């Protein structure tokens, strides 16, 4: 088992976590008391808990904790996420949970945010045992998410930490996923090197970098009815090209997505989503084939990493492992998109 997967599997000592949370919560609101904590599912780089609180403005809070024993860098840097939420809250352009408190203790950093009502659902991918919302609701959610993404990309942050954030170039995006792909076992059978080379050879002209989420999809949003109530899971936010976010988002809603188990009725097509985004953003997004190819390249890398970690812990039935046979088709589709350039 890899170090990150092992740390995440073990998790924090819950009584000790309650003690930490009580101390931190009282600095936020004197007299607050944590009465219950339970772990929430999901998350590859951090642990998430729902805590009940007495004698405080919020009776339920969500806590993000870095895995113990690992450096709090990049996607495990809880304080970096907390800082962004603190900046986005007053801006009011993107619906996000309210940051309540953060702590950088000896057992690793954590932060707490308000609990937002709503459900997170990937319409084409998730099992959806309780059934999907109706087509009209799903379509409206997708358009609401497109507008939220445009607002996110138009958000202007002025804090010193934002000015110090190094922009991520398109070349750096390719390098990141190439590095991840190189760590995958050869028996995964993923012939990806030519895709990386072709992406580099056809790299588009860059645009002014902006705030990007990094994993913007309906599964990382809370929705009530037709509206997005909160954008969550900011582990890999960066200052980068907005078209990278946009391509990842529209790919996630494509019925031909490599992970799709259905084509959910009511979801808008890629062209309709791009038009909705462009209208809200105030600019035409231009040709997106290269960015969709990059999104498929990234999908291959991230899914391969999930599969690798699952196999190391002996979980042969994990989602990433089940996805491995579909990844060559994702790379083939990326090549077809690059052929259009």
C-alpha positions as CSV (number, residue, x, y, z in Angstrom):
1,X,0.0,0.0,0.0
2,X,1.3,3.5,-0.9
3,X,2.1,5.9,1.9
4,X,-0.8,8.3,1.0
5,X,-3.3,5.4,0.7
6,X,-2.1,3.9,4.0
7,X,-2.4,7.2,5.9
8,X,-5.8,7.9,4.5
9,X,-7.0,4.3,5.4
10,X,-5.9,4.7,8.9
11,X,-7.2,8.2,9.4
12,X,-7.0,10.2,12.5
13,X,-7.7,9.0,16.0
14,X,-11.4,10.2,16.3
15,X,-11.4,11.0,20.1
16,X,-8.2,13.0,19.5
17,X,-9.8,14.7,16.5
18,X,-12.9,15.7,18.6
19,X,-10.5,17.2,21.2
20,X,-8.8,19.2,18.5
21,X,-12.1,20.3,17.0
22,X,-13.4,21.4,20.4
23,X,-10.4,23.6,21.0
24,X,-10.5,25.1,17.5
25,X,-14.3,25.5,17.5
26,X,-14.2,27.5,20.8
27,X,-11.8,29.9,19.2
28,X,-14.4,30.4,16.5
29,X,-17.4,30.5,18.9
30,X,-16.8,30.4,22.7
31,X,-18.8,27.7,24.3
32,X,-19.1,25.6,21.1
33,X,-19.0,21.8,21.7
34,X,-18.5,19.0,19.2
35,X,-21.0,16.3,20.1
36,X,-20.5,13.8,17.3
37,X,-18.2,13.1,14.4
38,X,-18.6,10.7,11.5
39,X,-16.5,10.3,8.4
40,X,-18.0,11.1,5.0
41,X,-17.2,8.9,1.9
42,X,-15.0,10.0,-1.0
43,X,-11.8,11.9,-1.3
44,X,-8.5,10.7,-2.5
45,X,-6.2,13.3,-0.8
46,X,-7.9,14.2,2.4
47,X,-10.4,12.9,5.0
48,X,-13.8,14.6,5.4
49,X,-16.0,14.5,8.5
50,X,-19.4,15.8,9.4
51,X,-19.5,17.1,13.0
52,X,-22.5,18.0,15.1
53,X,-22.0,21.1,17.2
54,X,-23.9,22.5,20.2
55,X,-24.0,26.1,21.3
56,X,-22.8,27.5,18.0
57,X,-24.3,29.4,15.0
58,X,-24.0,26.2,12.9
59,X,-25.3,22.9,14.4
60,X,-23.5,20.9,11.7
61,X,-20.0,21.6,10.2
62,X,-17.9,19.8,7.6
63,X,-14.2,19.2,8.6
64,X,-11.4,18.5,6.1
65,X,-8.3,16.9,7.6
66,X,-5.0,16.1,5.9
67,X,-3.9,12.4,6.2
68,X,-1.5,12.0,9.2
69,X,2.1,11.4,8.6
70,X,2.3,13.0,5.1
71,X,3.6,16.4,4.1
72,X,0.8,18.9,3.8
73,X,1.7,19.9,0.2
74,X,-0.4,20.5,-3.0
75,X,-3.7,18.7,-2.8
76,X,-3.1,17.8,0.9
77,X,-2.5,21.5,1.9
78,X,-5.7,22.1,3.9
79,X,-4.7,25.6,4.8
80,X,-4.3,26.5,1.1
81,X,-7.9,25.4,0.5
82,X,-9.1,27.3,3.6
83,X,-7.4,30.4,2.4
84,X,-9.2,30.2,-0.9
85,X,-12.6,29.7,0.6
86,X,-12.0,32.7,2.9
87,X,-11.2,34.7,-0.2
88,X,-14.2,33.5,-2.2
89,X,-16.8,33.9,0.5
90,X,-16.7,37.8,0.6
91,X,-16.3,37.9,-3.2
92,X,-19.8,36.4,-3.5
93,X,-19.3,35.4,-7.1
94,X,-19.2,31.6,-6.6
95,X,-21.4,29.7,-4.2
96,X,-19.0,28.1,-1.7
97,X,-19.3,26.9,2.0
98,X,-18.4,29.5,4.6
99,X,-15.0,29.0,6.2
100,X,-15.5,28.8,10.0
101,X,-12.0,28.0,11.4
102,X,-8.7,26.5,10.4
103,X,-5.8,25.0,12.4
104,X,-2.3,23.9,11.6
105,X,-1.6,21.6,14.5
106,X,1.1,19.0,15.1
107,X,-1.2,16.3,13.8
108,X,-1.6,18.1,10.5
109,X,-3.7,20.9,9.2
110,X,-7.5,21.0,9.2
111,X,-10.3,23.4,8.5
112,X,-14.0,23.5,9.1
113,X,-16.7,25.0,6.9
114,X,-20.5,25.3,7.0
115,X,-22.6,22.4,6.0
116,X,-24.5,23.2,2.9
117,X,-27.7,21.4,1.9
118,X,-27.9,19.6,-1.4
119,X,-26.8,16.5,-3.1
120,X,-23.7,15.8,-5.3
121,X,-24.5,13.5,-8.2
122,X,-22.6,12.7,-11.4
123,X,-25.6,11.9,-13.6
124,X,-23.9,9.7,-16.2
125,X,-21.5,8.0,-13.9
126,X,-22.9,7.5,-10.4
127,X,-25.0,4.4,-9.5
128,X,-28.0,6.6,-8.4
129,X,-29.7,3.9,-6.5
130,X,-32.5,6.3,-5.4
131,X,-33.1,7.3,-9.0
132,X,-32.1,10.3,-11.1
133,X,-33.8,13.7,-10.9
134,X,-36.1,14.4,-13.8
135,X,-34.7,15.5,-17.2
136,X,-35.7,19.2,-16.7
137,X,-33.9,19.3,-13.3
138,X,-30.7,17.8,-14.7
139,X,-30.6,20.1,-17.7
140,X,-31.2,23.2,-15.5
141,X,-28.5,22.0,-13.1
142,X,-26.0,21.6,-15.9
143,X,-26.7,25.1,-17.2
144,X,-26.5,26.5,-13.6
145,X,-23.1,24.8,-13.2
146,X,-21.9,26.3,-16.6
147,X,-22.8,29.8,-15.3
148,X,-21.1,29.1,-12.0
149,X,-18.0,28.1,-13.8
150,X,-18.0,31.3,-15.8
151,X,-18.5,33.3,-12.6
152,X,-15.6,31.4,-11.0
153,X,-13.3,32.3,-13.9
154,X,-14.3,35.9,-13.7
155,X,-13.6,36.1,-10.0
156,X,-10.9,38.7,-9.2
157,X,-8.9,38.0,-6.1
158,X,-6.7,40.8,-4.7
159,X,-5.0,39.2,-1.7
160,X,-1.2,39.0,-1.6
161,X,-1.2,35.2,-1.6
162,X,-3.1,35.3,-4.9
163,X,-0.5,37.5,-6.5
164,X,2.2,35.1,-5.4
165,X,0.4,32.1,-6.9
166,X,2.5,30.8,-9.8
167,X,0.3,30.4,-12.9
168,X,0.1,26.9,-14.3
169,X,0.9,26.9,-18.1
170,X,-0.6,24.5,-20.6
171,X,2.8,22.9,-20.9
172,X,2.9,22.4,-17.1
173,X,-0.5,20.7,-17.3
174,X,0.8,18.2,-19.9
175,X,3.9,17.6,-17.8
176,X,1.9,16.9,-14.6
177,X,-0.1,14.2,-16.2
178,X,2.9,12.7,-18.1
179,X,4.6,12.4,-14.7
180,X,1.6,10.6,-13.3
181,X,1.3,8.3,-16.2
182,X,5.0,7.3,-15.9
183,X,4.3,5.9,-12.4
184,X,1.6,3.5,-13.7
185,X,2.4,-0.3,-14.0
186,X,3.4,-1.4,-17.5
187,X,0.7,-4.1,-17.4
188,X,-2.0,-1.4,-17.5
189,X,-1.1,-1.3,-21.2
190,X,-1.6,2.4,-21.7
191,X,0.3,3.7,-24.8
192,X,0.1,7.4,-23.9
193,X,3.5,8.9,-24.9
194,X,2.4,9.9,-28.4
195,X,-0.6,11.8,-27.0
196,X,1.6,13.9,-24.8
197,X,3.9,14.7,-27.7
198,X,1.0,15.7,-29.9
199,X,-0.5,17.9,-27.2
200,X,2.8,19.7,-26.9
201,X,3.2,20.1,-30.6
202,X,-0.2,21.7,-31.0
203,X,-0.4,23.7,-27.8
204,X,-2.8,26.7,-28.2
205,X,-2.0,30.3,-27.6
206,X,-2.3,30.9,-23.8
207,X,-4.9,33.3,-22.3
208,X,-4.7,35.4,-19.2
209,X,-4.6,32.9,-16.2
210,X,-7.5,33.0,-13.8
211,X,-8.8,31.0,-10.8
212,X,-9.5,27.4,-11.8
213,X,-11.1,24.7,-9.8
214,X,-9.2,21.7,-11.3
215,X,-12.1,19.1,-10.9
216,X,-15.2,21.1,-11.8
217,X,-18.1,18.7,-12.4
218,X,-21.6,18.1,-10.9
219,X,-20.1,15.5,-8.6
220,X,-18.1,18.3,-6.9
221,X,-21.2,20.5,-6.4
222,X,-24.1,20.4,-4.1
223,X,-27.4,21.0,-5.8
224,X,-31.0,21.6,-4.6
225,X,-33.6,21.3,-7.3
226,X,-32.2,23.1,-10.4
227,X,-29.6,25.2,-8.7
228,X,-26.0,24.8,-7.6
229,X,-25.9,25.7,-3.9
230,X,-22.1,25.1,-3.3
231,X,-19.0,24.3,-5.2
232,X,-16.9,22.0,-3.1
233,X,-13.6,19.9,-3.2
234,X,-11.0,22.6,-4.0
235,X,-8.0,20.4,-3.5
236,X,-6.3,21.1,-6.8
237,X,-7.4,24.7,-7.5
238,X,-4.8,26.8,-9.3
239,X,-4.2,29.9,-11.4
240,X,-4.5,28.6,-14.9
241,X,-6.2,28.5,-18.3
242,X,-10.0,28.6,-17.9
243,X,-10.5,26.3,-20.9
244,X,-8.9,23.4,-19.0
245,X,-11.6,23.7,-16.4
246,X,-14.3,24.1,-19.1
247,X,-13.2,21.0,-21.1
248,X,-13.1,18.9,-18.0
249,X,-16.6,20.0,-17.1
250,X,-18.3,19.4,-20.5
251,X,-16.5,16.0,-20.8
252,X,-18.0,15.0,-17.4
253,X,-21.5,15.5,-18.8
254,X,-20.9,13.8,-22.2
255,X,-22.8,10.5,-22.6
256,X,-19.7,9.1,-24.3
257,X,-17.5,9.8,-21.3
258,X,-15.3,6.7,-20.7
259,X,-16.8,6.2,-17.2
260,X,-20.4,6.7,-18.3
261,X,-22.9,4.0,-17.3
262,X,-25.8,5.8,-19.0
263,X,-26.6,8.9,-21.0
264,X,-28.9,10.7,-18.5
265,X,-32.0,12.2,-20.1
266,X,-32.1,16.0,-20.1
267,X,-28.4,16.7,-20.0
268,X,-27.4,19.4,-22.6
269,X,-24.9,18.5,-25.3
270,X,-21.4,19.9,-25.3
271,X,-22.2,22.7,-27.8
272,X,-25.2,24.0,-25.7
273,X,-23.0,24.0,-22.5
274,X,-20.3,25.9,-24.2
275,X,-22.8,28.5,-25.4
276,X,-24.2,28.9,-21.9
277,X,-20.8,29.3,-20.5
278,X,-19.7,31.8,-23.2
279,X,-22.8,33.9,-22.7
280,X,-22.2,34.1,-18.9
281,X,-18.4,34.6,-19.3
282,X,-18.9,37.3,-21.9
283,X,-16.5,36.0,-24.5
284,X,-16.4,33.2,-27.1
285,X,-14.3,30.3,-25.9
286,X,-13.0,29.4,-29.3
287,X,-11.9,26.0,-30.5
288,X,-12.1,23.4,-27.7
289,X,-10.8,20.2,-29.4
290,X,-7.3,20.5,-28.0
291,X,-8.6,21.0,-24.5
292,X,-11.0,18.1,-24.7
293,X,-8.0,15.9,-25.8
294,X,-6.1,17.2,-22.8
295,X,-9.1,16.4,-20.5
296,X,-9.1,12.8,-21.8
297,X,-5.3,12.6,-21.3
298,X,-5.8,13.9,-17.7
299,X,-8.7,11.4,-17.2
300,X,-6.4,8.5,-18.2
301,X,-3.7,9.7,-15.7
302,X,-6.0,10.3,-12.8
303,X,-8.0,7.1,-13.3
304,X,-4.8,5.1,-13.6
305,X,-3.5,6.6,-10.3
306,X,-6.8,5.6,-8.6
307,X,-6.5,2.1,-10.0
308,X,-2.8,1.8,-8.9
309,X,-3.6,2.8,-5.3
310,X,-6.6,0.5,-5.2
311,X,-4.6,-2.5,-6.4
312,X,-1.9,-1.7,-3.8
313,X,-4.4,-2.0,-1.0
314,X,-5.9,-5.2,-2.6
315,X,-9.2,-3.6,-3.8
316,X,-9.6,-5.3,-7.2
317,X,-13.3,-4.2,-7.4
318,X,-12.6,-0.5,-7.1
319,X,-14.0,2.0,-9.6
320,X,-10.5,2.8,-11.0
321,X,-9.7,-0.8,-11.6
322,X,-13.0,-1.4,-13.3
323,X,-12.2,1.6,-15.6
324,X,-8.8,0.4,-16.7
325,X,-10.1,-1.5,-19.8
326,X,-11.8,1.7,-21.0
327,X,-8.7,3.9,-20.8
328,X,-7.2,3.0,-24.2
329,X,-10.5,4.2,-25.8
330,X,-10.1,7.5,-24.0
331,X,-6.6,7.9,-25.5
332,X,-7.9,6.9,-28.9
333,X,-10.6,9.6,-28.7
334,X,-8.0,12.2,-27.6
335,X,-6.0,11.3,-30.8
336,X,-9.1,11.8,-32.9
337,X,-9.7,15.2,-31.4
338,X,-6.1,16.1,-32.1
339,X,-6.5,15.0,-35.7
340,X,-9.1,17.8,-36.0
341,X,-6.5,20.5,-35.4
